[in-house]
C-alpha cells in the first residue's frame, strides 16, 4: 500500500468517524443507520461496511477516538503539573469538565436517544477504561518512582472509576469531585510510597 493510499484510507476513516459522531447524539446507537453515516460522509453504504464491518464496531471506534482525545488532554495536564497529586487533580477536573461538554458523551448521559451509548462508558467500556488506567499509571510512576507498578496500577484504576462515577452521577462540580477523589486517595498514595521505600530498603 502506497503512502498516498494510506493517507486516503485514513482520511476516509476519519470522515466516517466524524459523520457517526455527529449522528450518534441525535439518534443513539440503535437508531443509527449506516446509510445515514454514508450520506453524511458522501460515500456509499458499502464503503462504511467495508471500513468497519458493522454498526457496533463503528460506534466503538467513535468511542475509542473520543477517549484518545481525552487521553491526550490528560497527558498534557501531567506535563504541566508540579507533583503527582496536582497532576491527578488536574486530570480529574479535565476529564469531568470536558466529558460533560462533549456532545457525544453528554448525549449518552442525558438524552433518551443517547441512553444506549451509556454502556460504552461503563459495562462495555473496558478498552477505554484500560487505556485511561494504563496512561495514568505510567504518569504516576514518572512522578513518583517509589511507587510499585502494582500500586500505581491500583491507584490509576481507582481514579478512573471514581472519575467515571462522578461523571455518570454528577452531584459536584468538576473541581469538587477532584477534591473528593484526592481526599480519598492521598493517604493511600502516602502509604504506597512508604511501603515502596521499605521494600527497596530491605536487603
trRosetta pair geometry for C-beta under 8 A, 3 or more apart (Angstrom, degrees):
i j d omega theta_ij theta_ji phi_ij phi_ji
1 5 4.9 -123 -170 88 84 127
1 6 5.5 103 135 -60 115 88
1 9 7.8 -24 -171 -3 138 143
2 5 4.6 97 55 7 79 101
2 6 6.9 -140 98 -5 43 87
3 6 5.5 -52 -146 37 35 115
3 7 6.3 35 154 -20 66 103
4 7 5.8 -54 -149 36 31 109
4 8 6.3 31 152 -20 64 107
5 8 5.6 -54 -147 36 32 113
5 9 6.3 32 154 -19 65 106
6 9 5.8 -55 -147 37 29 110
6 10 6.3 28 155 -17 64 107
7 10 5.7 -56 -146 39 31 110
7 11 6.2 33 154 -21 65 108
8 11 5.7 -55 -148 36 29 112
8 12 6.4 32 153 -20 64 104
9 12 5.7 -52 -149 34 32 112
9 13 6.4 32 153 -20 64 104
10 13 5.7 -52 -149 35 32 112
10 14 6.4 32 153 -18 65 105
11 14 5.8 -54 -148 37 31 111
11 15 6.4 33 152 -21 64 105
12 15 5.7 -55 -149 35 32 112
12 16 6.4 29 154 -17 65 105
12 41 8.0 80 -161 170 66 133
12 43 7.2 69 -152 -67 104 155
12 47 7.4 -104 -176 172 128 120
12 51 6.8 -146 124 -92 110 141
13 16 5.8 -56 -150 37 32 110
13 17 6.3 30 152 -17 66 107
13 51 5.9 177 -101 -165 79 131
14 17 5.6 -55 -145 39 32 111
14 18 6.2 38 153 -23 66 103
15 18 5.6 -50 -147 33 30 114
15 19 6.5 31 153 -19 63 105
15 41 4.7 111 140 -146 101 108
15 42 7.7 -59 165 41 137 93
15 43 7.7 109 108 -17 128 123
16 19 5.7 -52 -148 35 32 112
16 20 6.4 28 154 -15 65 107
16 37 6.3 50 -158 163 79 113
16 41 5.2 -7 -90 -84 55 163
16 43 7.4 -45 -80 35 97 138
16 47 7.8 -150 -82 123 129 98
16 48 5.9 157 -138 -116 128 82
16 51 5.9 143 19 86 170 158
16 52 7.2 -159 139 -30 144 120
16 58 7.3 -95 149 -138 112 111
17 20 5.8 -55 -144 40 32 109
17 21 6.1 34 155 -22 65 108
17 58 8.0 -164 -99 -164 62 79
17 61 6.1 -106 -103 124 107 107
17 62 5.6 166 -153 -95 84 74
17 65 5.6 62 -175 2 144 164
18 21 5.8 -57 -146 37 27 112
18 22 6.5 26 155 -19 63 106
18 41 7.4 124 67 -97 92 95
19 22 5.9 -58 -154 34 30 110
19 23 6.4 15 155 -10 65 113
19 37 4.9 117 117 -157 120 68
19 38 7.9 130 130 -47 161 13
19 40 3.7 144 -148 98 111 118
19 41 4.2 -85 -36 -53 150 92
20 23 5.8 -65 -144 43 32 104
20 24 5.9 41 161 -35 70 106
20 32 7.0 50 -145 -163 85 141
20 37 5.1 10 -75 -121 79 122
20 58 5.5 -159 -108 160 159 110
20 59 7.1 -144 173 -89 132 51
20 61 7.9 68 69 76 155 99
20 62 5.0 -125 107 -68 119 135
21 24 6.1 -40 -134 21 27 115
21 25 8.0 27 169 -14 52 96
21 62 5.1 174 -75 -149 81 119
21 65 7.7 -85 -69 79 130 127
21 66 7.4 150 -120 -64 121 107
21 103 7.8 97 162 77 89 110
21 104 5.7 -66 -156 -66 82 131
22 25 7.5 -66 -175 27 27 100
22 26 7.7 6 145 -1 59 115
22 40 6.5 -171 68 -176 127 151
23 26 5.8 -72 -161 44 44 108
23 27 5.6 -10 164 18 84 118
23 32 5.8 111 123 -126 116 98
23 36 5.8 132 -133 124 154 120
23 37 6.3 -118 23 -83 152 73
23 40 6.3 -142 -47 -26 120 160
24 27 6.6 -79 -127 56 24 81
24 28 6.7 53 -168 -114 63 13
24 29 6.8 16 -139 -70 98 58
24 32 6.0 -11 -97 -80 66 136
24 59 6.8 127 -108 -124 132 90
24 62 6.4 159 -23 119 153 164
24 104 5.7 32 87 -129 122 97
24 107 6.9 153 123 82 79 151
24 114 7.4 74 148 -111 80 87
24 117 6.4 93 169 -87 114 137
25 103 5.0 -60 -60 150 159 94
25 104 5.5 -116 -60 -101 99 46
25 106 7.2 24 -129 72 123 86
25 107 3.5 -168 -135 -47 78 152
25 111 7.2 75 -173 42 74 147
25 113 7.1 77 161 98 38 121
25 114 6.0 -9 -138 -77 53 120
26 107 7.8 -68 -34 -123 29 148
26 113 6.2 -52 153 139 25 162
27 30 8.0 -138 150 69 84 58
27 31 4.0 -130 -180 94 95 105
27 32 4.9 134 99 -73 127 63
27 33 7.8 -83 164 -1 164 72
27 36 7.6 94 -20 85 164 162
27 113 5.7 -123 -164 -170 8 122
28 31 5.4 69 60 27 89 97
28 32 6.7 -135 93 -29 41 90
28 107 7.5 -155 -81 152 68 118
28 112 7.9 -73 -47 122 138 54
28 113 4.2 -152 -30 170 101 64
28 114 5.4 -158 -92 -87 86 28
28 115 6.6 -8 -120 40 138 62
28 116 4.9 84 178 42 117 102
28 117 6.1 -134 -139 -29 72 95
29 32 5.7 -50 -148 12 29 118
29 55 7.1 128 -172 146 83 112
29 56 7.7 50 -170 -103 125 59
29 59 5.1 27 -118 -110 108 158
29 116 4.6 -114 40 111 103 114
29 117 5.8 148 -28 -75 102 70
30 116 5.2 80 -20 31 99 168
31 113 6.9 -67 36 -147 133 94
32 36 6.9 -127 -165 59 60 125
32 37 7.1 43 176 -45 102 108
32 55 6.2 152 93 -159 108 122
32 59 7.1 143 52 -76 157 109
33 36 4.4 92 68 1 93 102
33 37 7.2 -159 97 -4 51 82
34 37 5.5 -50 -151 36 40 114
34 38 6.3 43 149 -21 68 104
34 45 5.3 90 120 -155 101 94
34 48 4.8 175 -170 98 100 142
34 49 6.4 45 -177 -57 155 84
34 55 6.0 -117 -58 -81 97 93
34 58 7.4 153 -104 -9 90 161
35 38 5.6 -52 -149 36 32 114
35 39 6.3 33 153 -20 65 105
35 45 4.8 -26 -96 -91 66 124
36 39 5.6 -51 -145 36 32 111
36 40 6.3 33 155 -19 65 105
37 40 5.8 -56 -148 36 29 110
37 41 6.3 12 157 -5 64 113
37 48 5.3 104 95 -118 118 150
37 58 7.0 -36 -110 179 173 154
38 41 6.0 -69 -146 47 27 100
38 43 5.2 -100 -155 80 80 72
38 44 5.8 -33 -166 141 135 17
38 45 4.4 -109 -18 -82 161 51
38 47 6.4 124 -124 54 106 99
38 48 4.9 -106 -70 -24 93 125
39 42 7.5 36 -175 -72 29 33
41 48 7.6 135 40 -78 140 103
43 47 4.1 -75 151 63 125 152
43 48 6.9 143 91 -44 116 79
44 47 4.7 111 61 -7 77 100
44 48 7.7 -139 101 -2 52 81
45 48 5.7 -51 -162 30 43 112
45 49 6.7 37 146 -13 71 104
46 49 5.5 -54 -149 41 40 111
46 50 6.0 45 151 -26 70 103
47 50 5.6 -50 -145 33 31 114
47 51 6.5 26 156 -17 63 107
48 51 6.0 -61 -152 37 29 107
48 52 6.3 -25 169 26 66 109
48 58 7.0 9 178 -90 102 142
49 52 6.9 -83 -132 58 24 74
49 53 6.6 46 -170 -128 62 11
49 54 7.4 33 -133 -77 80 38
52 55 7.9 71 115 -92 130 20
52 57 4.6 170 173 100 90 108
52 58 4.2 55 161 -71 165 82
52 61 6.3 -111 -121 -2 116 144
53 57 4.9 43 59 29 105 156
54 57 5.2 96 58 10 73 102
54 58 7.2 -133 102 -5 39 91
55 58 5.5 -55 -150 36 36 114
55 59 6.3 35 155 -18 69 104
56 59 5.9 -54 -148 37 31 109
56 60 6.3 30 154 -17 64 109
57 60 5.7 -54 -145 39 31 112
57 61 6.3 36 153 -24 64 105
58 61 5.6 -54 -149 32 30 113
58 62 6.7 32 152 -19 63 101
59 62 5.7 -51 -153 32 34 112
59 63 6.5 33 150 -18 65 105
59 117 7.5 -139 -170 -115 120 85
59 120 7.0 -123 147 -81 102 138
60 63 5.5 -54 -150 37 35 113
60 64 6.2 35 152 -20 68 105
60 120 7.0 -168 -107 -125 59 110
60 127 7.7 65 -174 42 110 140
61 64 5.7 -52 -144 37 32 111
61 65 6.4 32 155 -19 64 104
62 65 5.9 -56 -149 36 30 109
62 66 6.4 32 152 -19 64 106
62 104 6.9 -156 150 -141 116 157
63 66 5.7 -54 -150 36 31 113
63 67 6.4 33 151 -20 64 105
63 104 7.9 -159 -95 144 62 138
63 117 7.9 175 -83 -165 114 94
63 120 4.4 -129 -109 180 152 133
63 121 7.9 -141 -149 -61 122 62
63 125 7.3 -121 164 -117 139 88
63 128 6.3 -78 146 -62 104 135
64 67 5.4 -51 -148 36 34 114
64 68 6.4 40 151 -25 65 101
64 127 6.4 -27 -99 114 108 127
64 128 6.6 -140 -102 -80 59 88
64 131 8.0 97 -145 -1 84 157
65 68 5.5 -47 -149 29 35 115
65 69 6.8 39 151 -20 63 99
66 69 5.8 -52 -157 30 34 112
66 70 6.8 30 148 -14 64 104
66 102 6.6 100 -158 -175 119 149
66 104 5.9 -110 -93 70 152 142
66 105 7.0 162 167 -46 145 102
67 70 5.6 -57 -154 38 37 111
67 71 6.2 40 150 -24 70 104
67 128 4.3 -143 -94 -135 154 100
67 131 6.2 95 142 73 130 135
67 132 6.9 -101 -167 -53 109 100
68 71 5.5 -50 -145 34 34 114
68 72 6.6 39 153 -21 63 100
68 131 7.8 -49 -83 147 64 153
69 72 5.9 -50 -155 30 32 112
69 73 6.8 31 148 -16 62 105
70 73 5.5 -55 -153 37 38 113
70 74 6.3 39 150 -21 69 103
70 94 7.9 149 -157 130 80 100
70 95 6.2 67 -170 -120 120 76
70 98 6.5 168 -111 96 90 129
70 99 7.0 29 -105 -70 138 89
70 132 7.5 -17 106 -100 116 111
71 74 5.5 -49 -146 34 35 113
71 75 6.4 41 153 -23 64 102
71 131 6.3 -63 -80 138 145 109
71 132 6.3 -135 -91 -99 96 67
71 135 5.4 155 -153 -26 106 169
72 75 5.7 -51 -150 32 32 115
72 76 6.7 33 152 -19 63 104
73 76 5.7 -54 -153 33 34 112
73 77 6.7 37 150 -22 65 101
73 94 5.3 -167 142 163 115 133
73 95 7.8 158 95 -76 119 57
73 98 6.3 9 117 14 174 168
74 77 5.6 -52 -154 29 36 113
74 78 6.8 30 152 -14 66 102
74 91 4.6 53 -144 -141 88 104
74 94 6.3 177 -87 85 59 133
74 95 6.5 27 -81 -65 107 99
74 132 7.3 98 2 -143 168 85
74 135 6.4 97 95 119 130 135
74 136 7.2 -58 160 -78 140 82
74 139 7.8 -120 143 -28 98 159
75 78 6.0 -59 -156 37 33 107
75 79 6.5 36 148 -24 66 106
75 135 6.6 -82 -72 -175 92 127
75 139 7.3 -155 -119 -78 59 127
76 79 5.4 -51 -148 31 36 116
76 80 6.6 21 158 -8 67 108
77 80 6.2 -67 -152 44 29 101
77 81 6.3 44 149 -45 65 106
77 87 6.2 129 128 -154 86 67
77 90 4.0 -176 -171 120 117 113
77 91 4.7 170 86 -75 144 67
77 94 5.3 -136 -59 -11 142 148
78 81 5.3 -44 -143 12 38 122
78 87 4.3 53 -117 -157 70 124
78 90 7.7 178 -64 75 45 118
78 91 6.5 16 -51 -62 87 119
78 139 4.4 -80 -132 -152 165 133
78 142 7.7 85 160 68 130 129
78 143 7.4 -115 -162 -47 105 122
80 90 7.4 -121 77 147 102 170
81 84 7.7 90 132 -94 138 13
81 86 4.7 164 -157 99 99 94
81 87 3.2 -138 24 -75 176 82
81 90 5.9 -155 -85 24 107 137
81 143 7.5 -29 96 -98 123 137
82 86 5.3 27 47 50 81 152
83 86 4.8 88 52 14 82 101
83 87 6.8 -143 91 -6 40 90
83 143 6.7 101 -178 -171 41 127
84 87 5.8 -62 -151 38 27 112
84 88 6.3 27 154 -19 65 107
84 140 6.1 62 -145 -138 115 66
84 143 3.9 153 -79 117 85 140
84 144 4.9 -10 -59 -27 147 116
84 189 6.9 169 110 -158 136 145
85 88 5.6 -50 -144 36 34 112
85 89 6.2 36 155 -21 65 105
85 182 6.0 86 -162 -144 99 123
85 186 6.2 35 -116 -106 131 97
85 189 7.1 -164 -75 52 97 170
86 89 5.6 -50 -144 37 33 113
86 90 6.2 32 157 -17 65 107
87 90 5.9 -56 -145 40 29 108
87 91 6.2 29 157 -20 64 109
87 139 6.4 -152 147 156 141 123
87 143 6.2 -152 20 -64 148 155
88 91 5.8 -58 -147 37 28 111
88 92 6.4 27 157 -18 64 106
88 136 7.9 69 -113 -157 83 109
88 140 7.7 42 -72 -92 107 95
88 159 6.2 -110 -155 -121 107 147
88 178 7.9 157 126 -162 72 98
88 181 7.5 -140 149 116 108 117
88 182 6.3 135 102 -92 118 99
88 185 7.3 -115 155 90 157 142
89 92 6.0 -57 -151 35 29 108
89 93 6.4 27 154 -16 64 108
89 178 4.7 95 -155 163 69 123
89 179 7.5 42 -134 -75 110 47
89 181 7.9 166 -106 73 60 107
89 182 5.5 -8 -82 -53 95 141
90 93 5.7 -55 -146 38 32 111
90 94 6.1 32 156 -19 66 108
90 178 7.8 78 -51 -153 16 154
91 94 5.7 -53 -145 38 30 112
91 95 6.2 32 156 -22 64 107
91 136 7.1 141 144 -111 162 101
91 139 7.9 126 -63 96 153 163
91 159 7.7 40 95 158 121 137
92 95 5.7 -54 -146 34 29 112
92 96 6.4 19 161 -11 65 108
92 159 6.7 -111 -78 -171 107 102
92 162 7.9 -24 -126 98 126 102
92 163 5.2 -144 -134 -98 84 113
92 166 8.0 51 -177 48 106 148
92 174 7.4 168 129 -180 75 84
92 177 6.6 -146 153 110 116 94
92 178 3.9 148 90 -108 122 93
92 181 5.4 -168 -120 46 164 153
92 182 7.7 -145 18 -39 151 92
93 96 6.3 -64 -148 41 26 102
93 97 6.0 18 162 -14 66 115
93 174 4.7 96 -145 141 64 110
93 175 5.7 26 -112 -86 116 57
93 177 7.8 149 -93 67 56 94
93 178 4.7 -36 -55 -39 80 149
94 97 6.1 -62 -140 41 24 106
94 98 5.8 3 173 -2 65 117
95 98 6.7 -69 -140 45 16 96
95 99 5.9 16 164 -19 60 117
95 163 5.1 15 99 -179 143 140
95 167 7.4 -81 134 -65 94 129
96 99 5.9 -58 -140 38 24 110
96 100 6.3 23 161 -18 61 109
96 163 6.2 -133 -58 -162 92 89
96 166 5.8 -38 -106 108 132 116
96 167 5.5 -148 -120 -82 76 87
96 170 7.8 131 -167 -109 112 104
96 174 3.9 171 88 -122 120 96
96 177 5.6 108 -67 69 169 147
96 178 7.4 -139 13 -48 133 91
97 100 6.1 -65 -157 35 25 108
97 101 6.5 11 153 -10 64 112
97 174 4.4 -34 -55 -56 84 168
98 101 5.5 -57 -142 43 37 108
98 102 6.1 50 154 -38 68 99
99 102 5.6 -42 -144 19 32 116
99 105 4.8 -87 -170 125 75 161
99 167 5.2 -18 102 -136 147 132
100 105 7.4 -83 -78 104 18 116
100 106 6.5 69 -173 -88 41 93
100 109 7.9 -63 -116 58 63 153
100 167 7.1 -146 -59 -141 82 84
100 170 7.1 67 -98 -84 125 150
100 174 7.5 -128 5 -64 134 114
101 106 7.2 -38 174 -52 7 124
102 105 4.2 53 82 24 113 108
102 106 6.1 176 82 -17 53 88
103 106 5.7 -55 -140 38 25 113
103 107 6.4 29 158 -22 61 105
104 107 5.9 -55 -155 31 28 111
104 108 6.7 28 149 -19 62 104
104 114 7.8 161 -172 -130 46 127
104 117 7.1 -138 174 178 81 156
105 108 5.4 -50 -150 33 38 114
105 109 6.3 21 156 -8 68 110
105 121 7.0 91 -135 -75 94 136
105 167 7.8 -45 169 175 127 126
106 109 6.0 -67 -147 46 29 101
106 110 5.7 -31 174 29 67 119
106 111 7.7 53 129 -10 72 105
106 114 7.7 77 103 69 47 177
107 110 6.8 -86 -123 55 18 76
107 111 4.9 -41 -149 34 65 122
107 113 6.4 -45 -172 85 112 94
107 114 3.1 166 147 -74 80 148
107 117 6.3 50 103 38 95 149
108 114 4.5 -113 -75 163 31 113
108 115 7.5 118 -155 -105 47 15
108 117 3.6 -102 -102 97 97 109
108 118 4.8 150 176 -74 93 56
108 120 6.8 -94 -123 49 148 106
108 121 6.1 125 135 -11 148 126
109 114 7.2 -27 18 114 35 131
109 118 6.8 113 -83 -101 49 98
109 121 7.9 -3 -65 24 93 162
109 167 7.2 -108 -93 152 148 82
109 168 6.5 -148 -121 -126 109 51
110 114 7.0 24 56 62 50 132
111 114 4.4 74 64 17 94 105
111 115 7.3 -123 95 -38 51 71
112 115 5.9 -23 -159 -20 36 114
114 117 4.8 -46 -170 26 75 121
114 118 7.3 98 139 -41 80 79
115 118 6.0 -29 -169 -6 44 116
116 119 7.2 -24 -174 12 50 105
117 120 5.5 -38 -178 17 64 120
117 121 7.6 52 137 -10 76 98
118 121 5.9 -61 -164 37 48 106
118 122 6.2 5 153 9 80 116
118 168 7.6 88 -154 -128 108 108
119 122 5.7 -79 -133 58 38 88
119 123 4.9 -44 -146 52 89 95
119 124 4.3 49 148 13 100 110
119 125 7.2 -176 151 -31 49 85
120 124 5.7 -38 -93 82 38 105
120 125 5.4 82 159 -80 38 93
120 128 7.3 69 163 -6 76 146
121 125 5.0 13 -164 -60 11 152
121 128 7.3 -64 -120 81 45 151
121 164 6.6 168 164 -148 97 110
121 167 7.5 -117 178 104 141 129
121 168 6.9 165 116 -78 132 106
122 125 5.7 85 19 9 13 119
122 164 7.1 144 -95 168 72 130
122 168 6.9 56 -71 -87 119 148
125 128 4.5 -50 -175 45 92 116
125 129 5.4 93 121 -24 94 99
126 129 5.7 -58 -138 42 30 109
126 130 5.9 32 163 -23 67 109
127 130 5.8 -56 -143 37 27 112
127 131 6.4 26 159 -19 63 107
128 131 6.0 -55 -149 35 28 109
128 132 6.4 25 155 -15 63 108
129 132 5.8 -58 -148 39 30 109
129 133 6.1 26 157 -16 67 110
129 157 7.8 55 165 -136 103 78
129 160 5.7 124 -153 146 80 139
129 161 7.5 43 -148 -73 124 75
129 164 7.5 -23 -103 -51 106 150
130 133 5.9 -58 -144 40 28 108
130 134 6.1 30 157 -22 64 108
131 134 5.8 -54 -145 35 28 111
131 135 6.5 26 157 -16 63 106
132 135 6.0 -57 -151 37 29 108
132 136 6.3 26 154 -18 65 110
132 156 7.8 177 125 169 68 100
132 160 4.9 127 109 -118 120 127
133 136 5.7 -56 -145 39 32 111
133 137 6.2 35 157 -23 66 105
133 153 7.0 58 159 -157 108 67
133 156 4.4 117 -160 129 70 108
133 157 4.6 27 -132 -82 137 64
133 160 4.9 -79 -72 -12 85 150
134 137 5.9 -52 -147 32 28 111
134 138 6.7 29 154 -17 61 104
134 156 7.4 130 -51 139 14 153
135 138 5.9 -58 -155 34 32 110
135 139 6.5 29 152 -17 66 107
135 156 7.9 163 70 -157 49 134
136 139 5.7 -58 -151 38 34 111
136 140 6.3 37 152 -23 68 105
136 155 7.7 -136 134 107 114 83
136 156 3.7 152 94 -138 112 104
136 159 6.0 -159 -178 68 158 132
136 160 6.5 -156 4 -51 152 101
137 140 5.6 -51 -147 32 33 113
137 141 6.5 29 156 -16 65 105
137 149 7.4 57 172 -162 122 66
137 152 4.3 104 -155 136 82 100
137 153 4.8 17 -112 -88 143 54
137 155 7.4 134 -103 65 73 87
137 156 4.0 -81 -58 -21 77 154
138 141 6.0 -57 -149 37 30 108
138 142 6.4 33 152 -23 64 106
138 152 7.9 106 -52 153 20 138
139 142 5.6 -54 -149 32 33 114
139 143 6.6 23 156 -11 65 107
140 143 6.1 -64 -153 41 30 103
140 144 6.1 -37 171 41 68 101
140 147 6.1 -31 140 53 104 164
140 152 4.4 170 89 -143 126 100
140 155 5.9 133 -123 83 166 132
140 156 6.2 -131 -7 -62 136 99
141 144 6.9 -82 -126 68 24 61
141 145 6.2 56 -179 -104 68 54
141 147 5.9 -119 -101 70 65 113
141 149 6.9 9 -89 -101 138 63
141 152 4.9 -13 -56 -100 90 165
142 145 7.6 11 -135 -65 15 81
144 147 4.9 67 109 -15 103 108
144 152 7.9 173 75 -91 99 105
144 189 7.4 81 60 -169 178 106
144 193 6.2 -75 180 -97 128 112
146 193 4.9 59 101 -148 122 79
146 196 4.4 135 160 101 74 132
146 197 5.6 -1 -162 -61 127 79
146 200 7.4 -99 -140 -1 79 143
147 151 4.8 -132 -167 85 91 118
147 152 4.7 103 131 -58 133 93
147 155 7.6 -59 -150 7 145 140
147 189 7.8 -50 -88 -150 119 74
147 192 5.5 26 -124 134 86 117
147 193 6.2 -46 -71 -86 70 67
147 196 5.6 -126 -109 -54 19 159
148 151 4.6 94 53 6 83 102
148 152 7.0 -149 90 -5 43 86
148 192 7.1 -120 23 -175 84 99
148 195 7.7 -54 -11 103 116 103
148 196 5.4 -165 -35 -102 78 105
148 199 7.3 24 -67 49 120 155
149 152 5.8 -55 -147 38 31 112
149 153 6.3 32 154 -20 65 107
150 153 5.8 -56 -149 36 29 111
150 154 6.4 28 154 -18 64 107
151 154 5.7 -55 -147 37 32 110
151 155 6.3 32 155 -17 66 106
151 192 3.9 137 -165 -156 144 131
151 195 7.6 156 -74 71 146 120
151 196 6.8 -99 18 -59 153 115
152 155 5.8 -55 -147 38 30 111
152 156 6.2 30 155 -21 65 109
153 156 5.7 -55 -145 36 29 112
153 157 6.4 27 158 -17 64 106
154 157 6.0 -55 -146 37 28 107
154 158 6.3 28 156 -19 63 110
155 158 5.8 -62 -150 38 29 112
155 159 6.3 28 155 -19 66 106
155 185 6.4 100 -145 -161 94 124
155 188 6.8 167 -99 115 97 121
155 189 6.7 67 -114 -87 142 82
155 192 7.1 -90 -49 -2 123 166
156 159 5.8 -54 -147 35 30 109
156 160 6.4 29 155 -18 64 107
157 160 5.8 -55 -148 36 31 112
157 161 6.2 23 158 -13 66 109
158 161 6.0 -60 -145 41 28 105
158 162 6.1 25 158 -16 66 110
158 185 6.5 152 109 -98 130 119
158 188 8.0 -5 70 90 165 165
159 162 5.9 -58 -142 40 27 108
159 163 6.1 29 158 -20 64 108
159 181 6.2 78 -130 179 74 131
159 185 6.8 9 -76 -70 89 165
160 163 5.9 -58 -149 36 26 111
160 164 6.4 26 153 -19 63 108
161 164 5.6 -51 -146 36 33 113
161 165 6.4 39 152 -24 63 103
162 165 5.5 -50 -149 32 34 116
162 166 6.6 31 153 -15 65 103
162 180 8.0 -155 173 106 125 96
162 181 4.9 137 120 -114 140 104
162 184 7.3 -174 -114 58 158 145
163 166 5.9 -56 -151 38 33 108
163 167 6.3 32 150 -21 65 108
163 177 7.4 97 -124 144 58 123
163 181 6.8 13 -66 -88 72 153
164 167 5.4 -56 -147 36 33 114
164 168 6.1 25 159 -15 69 107
165 168 6.1 -56 -140 39 27 103
165 169 6.3 -27 174 36 64 102
166 169 7.1 -76 -129 68 21 68
166 170 6.5 58 168 -105 62 58
166 171 7.6 -101 -140 33 72 75
166 172 6.6 -49 -149 50 112 100
166 174 7.9 116 137 -120 131 52
166 177 4.0 98 -161 -149 155 136
166 180 7.7 148 -85 64 133 127
166 181 7.6 -79 -24 -52 141 112
167 170 6.8 0 -149 -68 22 90
170 177 8.0 -65 -135 -65 71 138
172 176 3.7 -122 177 94 118 118
172 177 4.6 156 84 -58 117 76
172 180 6.7 128 33 -10 170 134
173 176 4.6 91 51 10 81 102
173 177 6.8 -143 91 -7 40 87
174 177 5.6 -55 -148 36 30 113
174 178 6.4 30 154 -19 64 105
175 178 5.7 -54 -149 36 32 110
175 179 6.4 37 150 -22 64 103
176 179 5.4 -48 -149 33 35 116
176 180 6.5 36 152 -20 64 103
177 180 5.7 -54 -152 34 33 111
177 181 6.5 34 151 -20 65 104
178 181 5.6 -50 -146 35 35 113
178 182 6.3 28 157 -13 66 107
179 182 6.1 -62 -149 42 28 105
179 183 6.2 33 153 -26 65 107
180 183 5.6 -50 -145 30 31 115
180 184 6.7 27 156 -15 62 104
181 184 6.1 -63 -160 36 30 107
181 185 6.1 -1 158 2 68 119
182 185 5.9 -69 -132 51 32 96
182 186 5.4 47 169 -44 73 102
183 186 6.5 -30 -127 12 19 113
184 187 7.9 -81 169 31 29 95
184 188 7.5 7 139 -4 64 118
185 188 5.1 -62 -155 42 53 115
185 189 6.0 59 148 -29 81 99
186 189 5.6 -50 -149 30 33 113
186 190 6.7 33 155 -17 64 102
187 190 5.7 -53 -151 36 36 112
187 191 6.3 35 152 -19 67 106
188 191 5.6 -55 -148 37 34 112
188 192 6.2 32 155 -19 67 106
189 192 5.8 -56 -146 38 29 108
189 193 6.2 28 156 -18 65 107
190 193 5.9 -57 -148 37 28 110
190 194 6.3 29 154 -20 64 107
191 194 5.7 -55 -147 36 30 112
191 195 6.3 27 156 -16 65 107
192 195 5.8 -55 -145 39 30 109
192 196 6.2 34 153 -23 64 107
193 196 5.6 -55 -149 35 30 114
193 197 6.5 32 153 -20 64 103
194 197 5.8 -54 -152 33 31 110
194 198 6.5 31 151 -19 64 106
195 198 5.6 -52 -148 35 35 113
195 199 6.4 35 154 -20 67 104
196 199 5.8 -52 -146 34 32 110
196 200 6.4 26 157 -14 65 109
197 200 6.0 -60 -147 41 29 107
197 201 6.2 24 155 -18 64 113
198 201 5.8 -65 -149 39 28 109
198 202 6.9 41 152 -39 62 96
199 202 5.9 -43 -159 8 35 115
